[in-house]
Structures are given as structure tokens and as C-alpha cells.
Amino acid sequence: MTLASPQPDIAVIGGGNAALCAAITAAEAGARVLILEAAPKPYRGGNSRHTRNFRCMHRGPLGPLTDSYTEEEYLADLMKVTGGKTDEGLARLAIRSSEECLPWMEAHGVRFQPSLSGTLSLARTNAFFLGGGKGLVNAYYRTAEALGVQVEYEAAVTHLEIHDDRVTHIDYTQNGETRRISPKSVVVASGGFQADTDWLARAWGPAAKNFLIRGTPYNRGVVLADLLEQKVEQVGDPTQCHAVAIDGRAPKFDGGIVTRLDCVPFSIVVNKNGERFYDEGEDVWPKRYAIWGRLVAAQPDQVGYVIIDAKSLELFMPSVFPPIKADTLEDLATKMGLPPAVLAETVAEFNAACGDTSGFHPTELDGVSTTGITPPKTNWARPITEPPFYGYSLRTGVTFTYLGLKVDERAQCSIGNRPVSNLWAAGETMAGSILGQGYLAGFGMTIGTVFGRIAGKEAAAHAN
Amino acid sequence: MQTEFLEEARRQAEICNACRYCEGYCSVFPALHAERAFSDGDLTQLANLCHNCRGCYYACQYTAPHEFALNLPQALANVRQDSWEEFAFPRAAGQAFQKSGLRIALATVLGFALLIWAMLSLASAGGEGFYAVLAHNTMVAIFLPAFLFPLLSLAISLRRYWRAVGAGPLRFSDLRGGFAAAANMRNLNGGHGDGCNFEDEDRFSQGRRFAHQAVMYGFLLCFAATSVATLMHYLLDLRAPYPLWSLPKLLGLSGGLLLTLGCIEMIRLKLRADPELGASGATSGEFGFVALLGFVGLSGLALYGLGQTPLMPAMLALHLGAVLAFFLLTPFSKMAHGFYRLAALTADAQKKREVAR
């Protein structure tokens, strides 16, 4: 056991957006800050590495954002996706604070891009980072290091010792050595537990072993589990997470954005038995995108298969893996491991249910639907007839889990009703305090930035 | 062209096309996103549009150790380097220089210096100033072919390039677009005006952009100085040496200083940059070229400074040797990149015009 010296005032556990916002804020308040990042340097930044934008309230044009996006509208969007499962007080705090975050982000090195192609109109509500989340993370590390923040990579925290409502010390391992520090304040910003598939399987059942993890392999929930064991107040349902349907050929971990597939609205989706199971034309991105993760998870072997024909191939964003291609549906089925006769029949049945397709419009709900078929396809329903035929496999891709630490409006953790006097949480590890279910694009970064800054400020005030 | 370079660039471009986070960095990404599949010509155009600013590399979540192992700056640099060898006229010369540029540059400078030294020793010209040691007509006899041959060679190369990337008939507005992008090196500003990530990992700086500007404008000023002097010689019958407050001297001195300092800074930046993000095995050629270009500027300044001393003939030989080497090597050295870059920017302007229409 080695004692680090000099002892930091504040230890920030984690190295993503929320951790960095906390560290920078605390360092600017004059505290000596140490970041303990479990990942090696090339993988630093947690899931923030894979993010792309920040959802931001604004009363008028702000930075790259056009028009206005009010607190009420933002909250209404959140209520819609969470089905009301949110703490309205914390949600309003996050939303209201997001407005001042954007200039703060710019002042700390984050750069936004003016406009984007390939993404449906988010220019009003979401600010996109130039270069994406790794660009943001790089900028924050530069800023933090210039402020004297010490960063330790491959520093895996194993235990936080809590005595009499305060964290007395932190144990972490690095280079095969165990080290102990006793900071005055601790900020936990070490994400969810989605990379621990055993934990996922305990929550979801064995099906979770077939899930793919879209983000960092380092969010294994070690610190979260350690704190929950010590009765730190928990929030959220362990089966709730942000999960989408991604390319079934994606890597087990860390596939990130490129594994997304935007072809579902122009397709039929079947399970491994060759049967359709849901209305592929229900809605546009991002709603449709977020529901298919769960739909696929409920199918046998947790897989789905997208079938399109030649006329739809260029209607969606290019995929990272090329589609499987065949001249007949039977050949395609064989190549994809589907029962050829059943697939041909499913397609024939679907085709027969398609009606007038003259109103087809790929970018809006066009009402071109099927009749007399279950499940129906309520938009973009065009018969699949034009060879070559193309297919993609789908799997459930988990972005992050919602079970986490319950915090108050000061980002402070508690045991029972009493706050832990020197423990704050920020980012995905406490996002369940606001996100009961569902997801709103760019909201994770909002929570991380807002609560990271609050946690940093409170931790510094406590340490001073 | 080497298929493994093209295949690797294609693999990476397809991943980039599915991601699109880098859209705002430079012209490469909008051009890349306009395609769904990449022909060899498309990749060649993207490669020559890339200014190796490295912004996309440091922002990329898929660089090694990630299994996608993206390194787009290097993949495009390899295709780019390879395309210059492919389009060079004559082809063999391009390949030789890129393999061991420093040695060839040194040998050429020394060779030409010796050659001119020999000429100086053989014949006294009876003119004034420099012409006292090397007659004006002799200079013209040496330099005119050395100037015209590279121009011809480059013209052939650029025509090959234009065809390979599938660009159409040239319009004035395309050229204006290409020159405008080159004039302020828009593609080295990082899309946010903070510059590029060349010399210190993910830190943005204007260092390379400014050094590059110094070299480019320094070179153009020196070129202008020579052109003005030529016009003065033939049209106005005003013979060198010219006084300090004359146009050739003012242009030449300012240009020489910018060129020399710019090249020194370029070498300093290159030494600090990660070589793994540039073309494989091109380091020698690149250093050789920048050193030669910097020496052209430095020897020109030295010639001015020592013009009234007994060292003048030696300096004249060195400077003229360097200039001669520089011109003859232009189509095969990194100098050619400026021409290809301009062609790529012009083709890009053309493409944007066609899309807008």
C-alpha cells in the first residue's frame, strides 16, 4: 500500500465529461484536484468519447443554436420520452443550467460545429461538438492540466471507505500496486455498469449476454456497486437503460456511433424465424431508433434482421459494414441464416398488403401504409420487390444503464435521509435521478455538464 | 498505384462516412460524405485535399488500440504520396526522390554548385556585379530550360491528376475557389479558427498554418523578385545589381526572410510531430525538400549580404546551384504538393458548384 503525496483536496473518480467538468470547476476554485481514470490514456473519457452533442435550453440564438428552445418545451420533450418518470425539480435544474453551460464549455476549449448533414433537424435543440466527444474530452483535459489538475490513468478505484457519513479514504490500483488516498472531498463520475455483462444479466436475465455494449468497456460499475453495498441511496430501475438496435456485426464493446443503422423505416424487420414483429414505419428518428433496442431484445436470441430492396439502399446513412446482398430473397435468407421459405412468404404477404405508394416521402411520416396485416407498417410501406435484396442483422446495443446514485440538487449523495458530507456524484452514475426511462438525444451530456459543475463547486467549497 | 494503400484508405473512408463527427474540420469530410462508395479516383482526390492537419485523428474515437484502428491522416498521406509517384513525369524521377530525398537534394545542390563553379573558373564574363563572374546569357542558358522543363512536367502531371479524379472542364470560378482556399489555407484552420493539431498531439495551434504561409508567400515574393528583375532587364534595360530600395531587392529580401524562417519553423514542427500520422517512409524526402527550399532562401540572403566581398562568387555558385536543384526537382519533390493541392481544391470547388446547381 502506497500513500500518494501530496494528498489532493479533491479526488474525482472517472475521466469523462462529468468528471472533467467537476475537476475544472474545483480547480478554478483553488482546490488541488486528482482525477482517477480507470482507462488507459487512449481510451480516456468514458462514454463521452462517443458522444456528439449537448441538448441546450436557450431563449434566443446561442452559439451554434438557432431560434429558441424554452425550459417548458425542453421539459415537455423529456416528459414525453420518460413517460413522466423523472424528478421534475432536478430535471428543471439541469435544463435551466444548460443555458449557461454552453458559453462555459466554449470558454473551456469546447468547439461546436455550425451545421450538419445526415442528422435530422437538431440544429435548434442540440449543439454538436466539432470532432465529436473525444474532441471535447481532449479540450477539457488540456484545460484541466493547465489548471494543475493531476490525472492518473489506469487508476482503477476499488473501494471508498465510508465512516460516520463521510468518505475517509479511497483505494485504487495502478501498475499492479494498491494505493490509498484520503481527500477532503470525493466526486464520483464513473458511469454506469453496462460493461459488466454479468451485472446486466442479473438485471435482465441471460438474454443480456447477447447485448452489445456501444460505449467504453471500462464502465463496469465497480464504484457504484461498492457504494450501493454501503447503503448509499440508490435510484433507478436496473433494467432501464439507453438501448438501441445496432448492426449485429458490431464489436462487443466500444462500437460507438458507426454501428447505428437507419434503414428500419424503409425495411421489414423479421426475427430469426423469419416473422415480422413490429411496425417498422411507426415513427422517425430518434424515437424509432430508441425503441428498437428493446424490441430486438425481446426476440429469440436477441437478434433481428432488416430486409430492404435495391430502391431503398441509398435512402439512409451509409452503414459501417456493407449489407448482405443477394439476387433473390431465398438466397438472402440463406446467407443470413433465416428460413428461406418463411422469409419469402413473409415478404409476399407484406407486399400484398402494400397499397398506393405514390405518396412515398422518405424524410417525413408519409402515411403510405399497409392494410390487413399484423403488425401493420404505418408509413413508408413499399413492396420489397426490386433485386438485388439487402439485409442487415440487428442486435441490442446498450449505451448506459440508469441504476445509479440518488443525488439532491447539490449533487450530493446520501445514506438514508442524511447526506454523506463529502461525497458528490455526477454524470451517468446519477443520471437515473432524472432519467427514469427513455432517452433524449444529447441529454446525457447536459446532465454530466450541469451536475459535474455543481459537484465540483460543492466539493471545492467543502474542501476549502 | 499501390492497391494496399487504396484499400486501406477505402476501408477507413467507409468508417468515417458512417460516423461523420469530423464534418467541420476541413474540406475532406464534406467531400467524403458526398459519396457512398469510393473509387480510386475519389480516394486520390480526398488524399490530395487532405492537408495533414491531423484534427480528425486526435478527435477520433476509433484510433488504435481500437480495433477499427483509424489513422486517416496517414492513410490519405500514403495514397497522396503514391499518387504523386504515379502522376510524375518522367515517373522514375518521382520514385527516386521520395525514397531518399535528403541525399538526392544534397547531391544535386553540390553537383550544380560544382558545375557552376567550374563554369565560373573557365570563363570570365566581363560584366558588372554577378555578371562579372557569370554572364547573363550563360545564366539564361542554364536556367531557362531548368525552369521550363519542370513547368512542362507539372502540366503533364496535373493533367493526369485531373483525369484520374474525374474532374470536368475548368471554369474561372473553380479556379477562384481553389486559389481562395489556398491563399488563406482555410483547411489548416481546424474549422474553428484555432488551427491544427500538428506538433503537440491534440493541442490546436496556428504554428503550421503560419509557417506554411511564410514559406508559400516567401517563395512567391522571391519568384516575383526574379520576374520583376527579368522584366527590368529586358524591357527597361535596367541591369543588375539593383539598389536596396528597388523592387527586386525589396521583394527578394522580404521573400528570402519569410522563406528561410518559414522553412526553419516547418522543420522544427515536423520534428515535433508524430511521424506515424504522415506518409510511411516519406520523411527523408519531406525533410530534404524543406531543407533545400530553406537553403534557397538562406543562400540568397547570404549572397546579398556577402555580395561585396571576395566570398561572392562562392555564394553565387551555391545559391544558383540550390535554385537550379530546386527547380529541377520541383515536379518530383514535396514542392509538387502545392500544385496537386491547388488542383484538388479547384476540383473540390468545381464539385461544390455542381452540387449547388
Contacts between the chains, C-beta under 8 A, distances in Angstrom:
chain1	res1	chain2	res2	distance
A	42	B	63	6.9
A	42	B	64	7.5
A	42	B	65	5.9
A	42	B	66	8.0
A	43	B	65	7.5
A	49	B	61	4.6
A	50	B	61	5.5
A	52	B	21	6.0
A	111	B	190	7.9
A	111	B	191	7.8
A	111	B	192	4.2
A	111	B	194	6.9
A	113	B	23	6.3
A	113	B	24	3.5
A	113	B	191	6.9
A	114	B	24	6.9
A	116	B	20	7.5
A	116	B	23	6.0
A	117	B	20	7.6
A	117	B	23	7.0
A	117	B	30	7.7
A	117	B	33	6.2
A	118	B	20	5.4
A	118	B	33	6.7
A	119	B	20	8.0
A	129	B	21	7.8
A	130	B	24	4.7
A	130	B	25	7.0
A	130	B	59	7.7
A	130	B	190	7.9
A	130	B	191	5.8
A	130	B	192	5.6
A	131	B	21	6.0
A	131	B	22	5.8
A	131	B	24	7.5
A	131	B	25	6.5
A	131	B	55	6.5
A	131	B	56	7.1
A	131	B	58	7.8
A	131	B	59	2.9
A	131	B	60	8.0
A	132	B	19	7.8
A	132	B	21	3.2
A	132	B	22	7.4
A	132	B	59	5.9
A	132	B	61	6.8
A	133	B	21	8.0
A	133	B	61	7.1
A	134	B	58	7.6
A	134	B	59	5.2
A	134	B	60	6.6
A	134	B	61	4.9
A	135	B	21	7.8
A	135	B	58	7.6
A	135	B	59	4.0
A	138	B	58	6.2
A	138	B	59	7.1
A	138	B	202	4.0
A	139	B	202	8.0
A	142	B	202	7.0
A	142	B	203	6.3
A	251	B	67	5.9
A	254	B	61	7.9
A	254	B	66	6.3
A	256	B	19	7.6
A	256	B	61	5.5
A	256	B	62	7.1
A	257	B	18	7.7
A	257	B	19	5.5
A	257	B	21	7.1
A	258	B	15	5.8
A	258	B	18	4.1
A	258	B	19	4.8
A	258	B	62	7.4
A	258	B	68	7.8
A	260	B	18	7.9
A	314	B	36	6.3
A	317	B	18	6.8
A	317	B	20	7.8
A	318	B	14	7.1
A	318	B	17	4.6
A	318	B	18	5.4
A	318	B	36	5.4
A	319	B	18	5.9
A	320	B	14	6.8
A	320	B	15	5.5
A	320	B	18	3.9
A	320	B	19	7.8
A	322	B	14	8.0
